[in-house]
Amino acid sequence: MMGTAAHFPRQDFSRVMSEIHRCLVPGGFCVISTWDIECPHLTYLSIYSHEQKELMRQNAISRGEAIEIARAQGFAVEEIRPLGLLPESLGYELDLQQDGPARIHNLLDMDLALKAKFPSLHGQMYMLIIRKT
C-alpha cells in the first residue's frame, strides 16, 4: 500500500519502526512509503477530504527525519526513492488517464527519466527502503 506511514500519528513513527525492527529477521527488508512534505507540487489524492489531507500533513515526516529514525532503530537505509516527480495535473493536461495502460506507462517512463536526470528531486511521495542489520 502506498502512503501508509501518513496514517499513523507522527509521534508514533519511532515506536512503529522499533516494532518493525523487532519483527524482521536479520537482513530482512522493509519498504515504507509516505507523502513527501518537501515536494513543491504535493497535492495528495483527490479521494481525501481537506481534514484528512491536513491530518496527513501533520503526520508526515521529512526524508531526513525518516532516515534519522530508521538508523536510530538499527536499520541500514538502502535507498530513499521518490515517486510522482511530475505534478498530478500534468496527467490530466496530457490526457493520460483516458487511454489506459500504454499512456500511463509513458508517464511512468517520464517519471523514471526525471529521477535519473535529477536524483535529488522530490516527488509527491517517497519510499524508504531499509534493511535490518
C-alpha positions as a Python dict, from the first residue, in 0.01 Angstrom:
ca = {
    (1, 'M'): (0, 0, 0),
    (2, 'M'): (120, 348, -74),
    (3, 'G'): (144, 633, 173),
    (4, 'T'): (55, 422, 473),
    (5, 'A'): (303, 590, 708),
    (6, 'A'): (99, 912, 690),
    (7, 'H'): (-197, 735, 850),
    (8, 'F'): (-44, 689, 1193),
    (9, 'P'): (50, 971, 1429),
    (10, 'R'): (388, 1133, 1370),
    (11, 'Q'): (489, 1086, 1734),
    (12, 'D'): (446, 707, 1692),
    (13, 'F'): (686, 672, 1398),
    (14, 'S'): (985, 573, 1615),
    (15, 'R'): (777, 315, 1802),
    (16, 'V'): (644, 171, 1474),
    (17, 'M'): (999, 148, 1337),
    (18, 'S'): (1110, -26, 1655),
    (19, 'E'): (832, -283, 1618),
    (20, 'I'): (919, -342, 1253),
    (21, 'H'): (1282, -395, 1356),
    (22, 'R'): (1173, -644, 1624),
    (23, 'C'): (967, -845, 1374),
    (24, 'L'): (1219, -862, 1089),
    (25, 'V'): (1487, -1127, 1066),
    (26, 'P'): (1846, -1001, 1030),
    (27, 'G'): (1893, -893, 670),
    (28, 'G'): (1517, -851, 624),
    (29, 'F'): (1386, -556, 424),
    (30, 'C'): (1101, -317, 480),
    (31, 'V'): (962, -59, 237),
    (32, 'I'): (769, 230, 389),
    (33, 'S'): (601, 495, 179),
    (34, 'T'): (459, 831, 272),
    (35, 'W'): (384, 1172, 129),
    (36, 'D'): (688, 1392, 78),
    (37, 'I'): (611, 1719, 255),
    (38, 'E'): (916, 1876, 88),
    (39, 'C'): (767, 1829, -261),
    (40, 'P'): (674, 2166, -414),
    (41, 'H'): (380, 2020, -609),
    (42, 'L'): (234, 1790, -342),
    (43, 'T'): (-143, 1754, -391),
    (44, 'Y'): (-231, 1426, -214),
    (45, 'L'): (-502, 1212, -369),
    (46, 'S'): (-834, 1367, -464),
    (47, 'I'): (-1020, 1099, -264),
    (48, 'Y'): (-919, 1264, 64),
    (49, 'S'): (-1118, 1538, 233),
    (50, 'H'): (-948, 1862, 341),
    (51, 'E'): (-949, 1736, 702),
    (52, 'Q'): (-783, 1408, 601),
    (53, 'K'): (-520, 1593, 397),
    (54, 'E'): (-444, 1819, 693),
    (55, 'L'): (-404, 1518, 922),
    (56, 'M'): (-161, 1360, 674),
    (57, 'R'): (35, 1688, 659),
    (58, 'Q'): (63, 1683, 1038),
    (59, 'N'): (171, 1316, 1040),
    (60, 'A'): (420, 1343, 755),
    (61, 'I'): (791, 1333, 825),
    (62, 'S'): (1067, 1458, 601),
    (63, 'R'): (1304, 1222, 423),
    (64, 'G'): (1582, 1335, 657),
    (65, 'E'): (1375, 1260, 967),
    (66, 'A'): (1279, 918, 831),
    (67, 'I'): (1644, 831, 768),
    (68, 'E'): (1747, 950, 1114),
    (69, 'I'): (1475, 749, 1290),
    (70, 'A'): (1545, 436, 1083),
    (71, 'R'): (1915, 446, 1166),
    (72, 'A'): (1842, 510, 1535),
    (73, 'Q'): (1629, 194, 1538),
    (74, 'G'): (1912, -17, 1393),
    (75, 'F'): (1829, -16, 1022),
    (76, 'A'): (2060, 37, 729),
    (77, 'V'): (1897, 279, 486),
    (78, 'E'): (1931, 123, 142),
    (79, 'E'): (1751, 392, -55),
    (80, 'I'): (1506, 680, -49),
    (81, 'R'): (1311, 655, -372),
    (82, 'P'): (1093, 948, -483),
    (83, 'L'): (764, 875, -658),
    (84, 'G'): (538, 1108, -851),
    (85, 'L'): (801, 1352, -972),
    (86, 'L'): (554, 1510, -1212),
    (87, 'P'): (262, 1718, -1088),
    (88, 'E'): (-67, 1527, -1088),
    (89, 'S'): (-223, 1794, -1308),
    (90, 'L'): (19, 1702, -1588),
    (91, 'G'): (-152, 1365, -1623),
    (92, 'Y'): (-477, 1545, -1692),
    (93, 'E'): (-320, 1804, -1921),
    (94, 'L'): (-167, 1526, -2131),
    (95, 'D'): (-493, 1327, -2113),
    (96, 'L'): (-302, 1027, -1979),
    (97, 'Q'): (-582, 899, -1757),
    (98, 'Q'): (-815, 829, -2053),
    (99, 'D'): (-617, 590, -2268),
    (100, 'G'): (-530, 309, -2033),
    (101, 'P'): (-206, 132, -1955),
    (102, 'A'): (1, 240, -2256),
    (103, 'R'): (-28, 612, -2178),
    (104, 'I'): (19, 553, -1806),
    (105, 'H'): (332, 356, -1893),
    (106, 'N'): (458, 665, -2080),
    (107, 'L'): (400, 878, -1771),
    (108, 'L'): (597, 630, -1560),
    (109, 'D'): (879, 637, -1815),
    (110, 'M'): (890, 1017, -1788),
    (111, 'D'): (895, 990, -1409),
    (112, 'L'): (1189, 746, -1423),
    (113, 'A'): (1376, 967, -1670),
    (114, 'L'): (1336, 1268, -1440),
    (115, 'K'): (1459, 1062, -1143),
    (116, 'A'): (1768, 959, -1342),
    (117, 'K'): (1842, 1315, -1452),
    (118, 'F'): (1761, 1483, -1119),
    (119, 'P'): (1823, 1226, -841),
    (120, 'S'): (1763, 1469, -555),
    (121, 'L'): (1427, 1588, -690),
    (122, 'H'): (1136, 1545, -452),
    (123, 'G'): (829, 1353, -567),
    (124, 'Q'): (482, 1363, -417),
    (125, 'M'): (575, 1051, -220),
    (126, 'Y'): (887, 867, -123),
    (127, 'M'): (969, 509, -35),
    (128, 'L'): (1211, 445, 249),
    (129, 'I'): (1385, 113, 176),
    (130, 'I'): (1553, -20, 488),
    (131, 'R'): (1728, -339, 597),
    (132, 'K'): (1766, -484, 945),
    (133, 'T'): (2137, -510, 1019),
}
